[in-house]
Amino acid sequence: MSSIKDVQPLPYKTRHRTFLFLLSIFLCSLPFLFLYAAGYRFDFNKPSAIVGTGGIYVAAERTGAEIYIDNELVRETRVFRTAFYAQNLDPKTHRVHVQKEDHHTWVKELPVISHRVTEAQAFNMPLVPNIRVISAWTSATGSVVVRTPLPYASTTNEIIATTTKATSTLTRNPEYSALVINFASTTVVAKPTLVKKFEEEFTGTTTSTTDTPTSTREEGGVRLRVNSDGKLFAEWVGSFEQMPYYYCAEAFPRFSTTTESEENVATALKSVEEETEKLPPEGPVFIHPVQSVPPDTVCEQRIAIVNDLGEIRGYEFFPGSTDLIILEAAGGIYISEIDNRAWQNVQPLLEGKNLHVHVENGSIYVYDGTLIYQIMLEA
């Protein structure tokens, strides 16, 4: 006879009581789970034990970059993971900066509103640009032949420097001939004519920024336009539903680490938060909706590109982006973001005098009057 006993099922009453017990735990915890998913947290150091939180979503373009929020490292970007979502942030102004060794640092102050996600796009240009030199002539071995000094940059191709003007032993570069003709069509900022200046002096009026633009670039719902007074603007001309939030973002207090300032920031953001709470939820209930513009909001949907580069002589969209633009200034070629929350980050792409820029097939080319430089944009 076997000594192994058969396992008997639990009695019906025991199973029934266990089910009711677990069900009661689930029902009791459901409100707390909902509040947690909606962004509420317990903080017994504040008058109200339950406080609302928000988040910041930062998209970085380079791997190996470090993302800081309020001077605290929160993420180092990896391959296929160059973005980071920080949650459980207090509703106030936070400072975000993204840095990478041998690259310029991107810094932004952003407001966080309860139950909303604030988005930002970071960029980091190399301190030493990486370029491929394209000259009118090449040697028999295919090396680039140059007669003028190169800008401060690292090169990816073999360079032969010469002072002779003889070309009998050289080969004309067809790539150079095909590219150099494109720089004549680069969009440039038009200056007021003499007739316009005399008219303004005679009438005592100045040209309005709402005048008909003299030149434009348009891509992905964004139009870059320059008015007759030489000011560059980015306008959103796409659908209202797809408009980036920063085109209609309201003013917010500056970042501070003091408790008193945090309270002032929270008070100043209260009106914005109340308006945001009136919006219908976007997406799943348990996910913070991205900060957006209320449908009934009236705003200019236009942002002035402000910088200290002096006269802007030309501009292009940065390849693959409608948040970044390339500026052609007296001191070189620069990258500027359109997002003007707190300020607009501007970083040099290639510095030098009398440089002109052209974008073709996702590549950036810079012309100095003699040589063409292809900017290598490794992530």
Secondary structure as GFF3:
##gff-version 3
##sequence-region A 1 379
A	DSSP	alpha_helix	12	37	.	.	.	ID=ss1
A	DSSP	beta_strand	40	42	.	.	.	ID=ss2
A	DSSP	beta_strand	50	52	.	.	.	ID=ss3
A	DSSP	beta_strand	54	59	.	.	.	ID=ss4
A	DSSP	beta_strand	66	69	.	.	.	ID=ss5
A	DSSP	beta_strand	72	76	.	.	.	ID=ss6
A	DSSP	beta_strand	83	89	.	.	.	ID=ss7
A	DSSP	beta_strand	93	99	.	.	.	ID=ss8
A	DSSP	beta_strand	106	111	.	.	.	ID=ss9
A	DSSP	beta_strand	117	121	.	.	.	ID=ss10
A	DSSP	beta_strand	130	134	.	.	.	ID=ss11
A	DSSP	beta_strand	137	138	.	.	.	ID=ss12
A	DSSP	beta_strand	144	146	.	.	.	ID=ss13
A	DSSP	beta_strand	154	155	.	.	.	ID=ss14
A	DSSP	beta_strand	159	161	.	.	.	ID=ss15
A	DSSP	beta_strand	171	172	.	.	.	ID=ss16
A	DSSP	alpha_helix	174	180	.	.	.	ID=ss17
A	DSSP	three_ten_helix	181	185	.	.	.	ID=ss18
A	DSSP	alpha_helix	194	203	.	.	.	ID=ss19
A	DSSP	beta_strand	215	219	.	.	.	ID=ss20
A	DSSP	beta_strand	222	226	.	.	.	ID=ss21
A	DSSP	beta_strand	232	236	.	.	.	ID=ss22
A	DSSP	three_ten_helix	240	242	.	.	.	ID=ss23
A	DSSP	three_ten_helix	245	247	.	.	.	ID=ss24
A	DSSP	alpha_helix	259	277	.	.	.	ID=ss25
A	DSSP	beta_strand	302	304	.	.	.	ID=ss26
A	DSSP	beta_strand	312	317	.	.	.	ID=ss27
A	DSSP	beta_strand	324	329	.	.	.	ID=ss28
A	DSSP	beta_strand	332	337	.	.	.	ID=ss29
A	DSSP	beta_strand	346	351	.	.	.	ID=ss30
A	DSSP	beta_strand	356	360	.	.	.	ID=ss31
A	DSSP	beta_strand	363	367	.	.	.	ID=ss32
A	DSSP	beta_strand	372	375	.	.	.	ID=ss33
###
